[in-house]
Amino acid sequence: MAVFDDVRQLDAGVLNVGYVDAGPPDGPPVILLHGWPYDIHSFVDVVPLLTDAGHRVVVPYLRGYGTTRLLADDAVRNGEPAAMGLDLIALLDALDIDSAKLAGFDWGARTADVVAALWPERCSGLVSVSGYLIDGQESGRTPLPPKAEFSWWYQYYFATKRGRQGYDRNRRDFARLIWQTASPRWTFDDATFDRCAPFRRARTRRR
């Protein structure tokens, strides 16, 4: 099973970011952004394809994942889209990357979309998959058809104390259920799923 074995650390903005940096340093840069509840290994088979084509590929752990940490102990734990977008801009600055192709899914797609919309000069291309994209607060108040609402059941689950308790007690089973429902045709094994185990343990320690 392929894993990333060269995770680097870099201070960028309010974070110390864990990231993979592969391919020729002077190649056209590509940033790959994972979602929840996944991690950088979502792209472990994609990176060689891009580096073989001559690209420099950067795959960061988003805030709250893996080895990425807030620099200040008293910093607000903020997962708002604007904060995630600023994280990416800070990472580009720290890596001296003026502009890059951005690709992501779920939270990663939303982060890439925010940067593409607000800092278009930093985005030379965009691949945005299966994310919330950029949504409006007003339009979000409009109910969707039941089948669509059902897809967001965990949003309501997380909004309750019962859901918080359930998640704390059943993190592994919850994450596995999301993997299965989000990708019903993907037959993954335990080893593949367990590559995200360090992320789940890190989240537990910080809560």
C-alpha positions as CSV (number, residue, x, y, z in Angstrom):
1,M,0.0,0.0,0.0
2,A,1.4,3.4,-1.0
3,V,2.0,6.0,1.7
4,F,3.7,9.4,1.8
5,D,6.9,9.0,3.8
6,D,8.3,12.5,3.3
7,V,6.0,14.9,5.1
8,R,7.6,18.2,5.7
9,Q,6.7,21.0,8.1
10,L,6.5,24.7,7.4
11,D,5.2,27.8,9.2
12,A,2.6,29.5,7.1
13,G,0.4,32.2,8.5
14,V,-1.2,31.0,11.7
15,L,-0.3,27.4,11.1
16,N,2.6,25.0,11.1
17,V,1.6,23.0,8.0
18,G,2.4,19.4,7.3
19,Y,2.8,18.8,3.6
20,V,4.2,16.7,0.8
21,D,6.3,18.5,-1.9
22,A,7.1,16.2,-4.8
23,G,8.3,16.6,-8.4
24,P,10.7,19.1,-10.0
25,P,11.0,22.3,-7.9
26,D,10.8,24.4,-11.0
27,G,7.9,22.5,-12.5
28,P,4.4,24.1,-12.9
29,P,2.9,23.9,-9.4
30,V,-0.2,22.0,-8.5
31,I,-1.8,22.1,-5.1
32,L,-4.0,19.1,-4.1
33,L,-6.5,19.6,-1.2
34,H,-8.2,16.8,0.6
35,G,-11.6,16.8,2.4
36,W,-13.2,15.4,5.5
37,P,-12.9,12.7,6.8
38,Y,-9.9,11.9,4.6
39,D,-6.3,13.2,4.5
40,I,-3.4,13.7,2.1
41,H,-3.3,10.0,1.1
42,S,-6.4,10.6,-1.0
43,F,-3.9,11.7,-3.6
44,V,-1.1,9.1,-3.1
45,D,-1.8,7.5,-6.5
46,V,-2.3,10.9,-8.2
47,V,0.9,12.6,-7.3
48,P,3.2,10.2,-9.4
49,L,1.0,10.9,-12.4
50,L,1.5,14.6,-12.1
51,T,5.2,14.5,-11.2
52,D,5.9,12.2,-14.1
53,A,4.3,14.9,-16.3
54,G,6.8,17.5,-14.9
55,H,4.6,19.2,-12.3
56,R,5.7,20.2,-8.8
57,V,2.9,18.8,-6.5
58,V,2.2,20.1,-3.0
59,V,-0.3,18.2,-0.8
60,P,-0.9,19.9,2.5
61,Y,-2.8,18.6,5.6
62,L,-5.6,21.1,6.1
63,R,-6.1,22.7,9.5
64,G,-7.3,20.2,12.0
65,Y,-5.7,17.3,10.2
66,G,-2.5,15.2,10.4
67,T,0.6,17.2,11.5
68,T,-0.8,20.6,10.7
69,R,-1.1,22.7,13.9
70,L,-2.1,26.2,14.9
71,L,1.0,28.1,16.1
72,A,-0.7,29.8,19.0
73,D,-2.2,27.6,21.8
74,D,-4.9,30.2,22.4
75,A,-5.8,30.6,18.7
76,V,-9.5,30.2,17.8
77,R,-10.2,26.8,16.2
78,N,-11.9,28.2,13.1
79,G,-13.0,26.1,10.1
80,E,-14.8,28.8,8.2
81,P,-14.2,28.8,4.4
82,A,-12.5,32.2,4.6
83,A,-10.0,30.9,7.2
84,M,-9.2,27.9,5.0
85,G,-8.8,30.2,2.0
86,L,-6.3,32.3,3.9
87,D,-4.4,29.2,5.0
88,L,-3.9,28.3,1.4
89,I,-2.7,31.8,0.5
90,A,-0.3,31.8,3.4
91,L,1.1,28.4,2.3
92,L,1.6,29.7,-1.3
93,D,3.4,32.7,0.1
94,A,5.6,30.5,2.4
95,L,6.5,28.3,-0.6
96,D,7.2,31.3,-2.9
97,I,4.5,30.1,-5.3
98,D,2.9,33.0,-7.1
99,S,0.2,31.0,-8.9
100,A,-0.8,27.3,-9.0
101,K,-3.3,24.9,-10.3
102,L,-5.7,24.1,-7.5
103,A,-7.5,20.8,-7.2
104,G,-9.6,19.5,-4.3
105,F,-12.7,17.7,-3.0
106,D,-15.1,18.4,-0.2
107,W,-13.4,20.9,2.2
108,G,-10.5,21.0,-0.3
109,A,-12.8,22.0,-3.2
110,R,-14.4,24.7,-1.1
111,T,-10.9,26.1,-0.1
112,A,-9.7,26.0,-3.7
113,D,-12.9,27.8,-4.9
114,V,-12.5,30.5,-2.3
115,V,-9.0,31.3,-3.4
116,A,-10.0,31.2,-7.1
117,A,-12.8,33.6,-6.5
118,L,-11.1,36.1,-4.1
119,W,-7.4,35.8,-5.4
120,P,-7.8,34.8,-9.1
121,E,-4.2,35.8,-9.7
122,R,-3.0,33.0,-7.4
123,C,-5.0,30.3,-9.3
124,S,-3.9,29.3,-12.8
125,G,-6.4,26.4,-13.0
126,L,-9.2,24.9,-10.9
127,V,-10.5,21.3,-10.5
128,S,-13.3,21.3,-7.9
129,V,-15.0,18.0,-7.0
130,S,-17.8,16.9,-4.7
131,G,-17.6,19.9,-2.4
132,Y,-20.0,22.4,-1.0
133,L,-18.3,24.9,-3.3
134,I,-19.1,28.5,-2.4
135,D,-22.6,28.9,-0.9
136,G,-24.6,31.8,0.2
137,Q,-26.0,32.1,3.7
138,E,-29.4,33.2,2.4
139,S,-29.8,30.5,-0.2
140,G,-28.7,27.9,2.4
141,R,-31.8,28.6,4.4
142,T,-34.0,27.3,1.6
143,P,-35.0,23.6,2.2
144,L,-33.9,21.1,-0.4
145,P,-36.0,18.1,-1.6
146,P,-36.0,15.3,1.0
147,K,-33.5,13.1,-1.0
148,A,-31.0,16.0,-1.1
149,E,-31.5,16.8,2.6
150,F,-30.9,13.2,3.5
151,S,-27.4,13.5,2.0
152,W,-26.6,16.1,4.7
153,W,-27.8,14.2,7.7
154,Y,-24.6,14.4,9.6
155,Q,-24.8,18.2,9.5
156,Y,-27.9,17.9,11.8
157,Y,-26.2,15.2,13.8
158,F,-23.3,17.4,14.6
159,A,-25.6,20.2,15.7
160,T,-26.8,18.3,18.8
161,K,-25.1,17.4,22.0
162,R,-26.2,13.8,21.4
163,G,-24.4,13.9,18.1
164,R,-21.2,15.2,19.7
165,Q,-21.3,12.4,22.2
166,G,-21.9,9.8,19.5
167,Y,-19.1,11.1,17.4
168,D,-16.6,11.1,20.3
169,R,-17.5,7.5,21.2
170,N,-17.6,6.2,17.6
171,R,-15.1,8.1,15.6
172,R,-13.7,5.2,13.6
173,D,-17.2,3.8,12.8
174,F,-18.5,7.2,11.9
175,A,-15.6,8.0,9.5
176,R,-15.9,4.6,7.9
177,L,-19.6,5.2,7.3
178,I,-18.9,8.5,5.6
179,W,-16.3,6.9,3.4
180,Q,-18.9,4.2,2.4
181,T,-21.8,6.5,1.8
182,A,-19.7,9.2,0.0
183,S,-18.1,6.6,-2.3
184,P,-20.4,3.6,-2.5
185,R,-18.5,1.9,-5.4
186,W,-15.1,2.2,-3.7
187,T,-14.1,-1.1,-2.1
188,F,-11.3,0.0,0.3
189,D,-9.5,-2.3,2.8
190,D,-8.7,-1.7,6.4
191,A,-5.1,-0.7,5.6
192,T,-6.3,2.0,3.3
193,F,-8.8,3.3,5.9
194,D,-6.2,3.1,8.7
195,R,-3.9,5.6,6.9
196,C,-6.1,8.3,8.3
197,A,-5.9,6.9,11.9
198,P,-3.2,9.5,13.0
199,F,-5.7,12.2,12.0
200,R,-8.4,10.7,14.1
201,R,-6.1,10.3,17.1
202,A,-4.9,13.9,16.8
203,R,-8.4,15.2,16.7
204,T,-9.2,13.2,19.9
205,R,-6.2,14.7,21.8
206,R,-7.2,18.3,21.0
207,R,-10.9,18.1,21.9
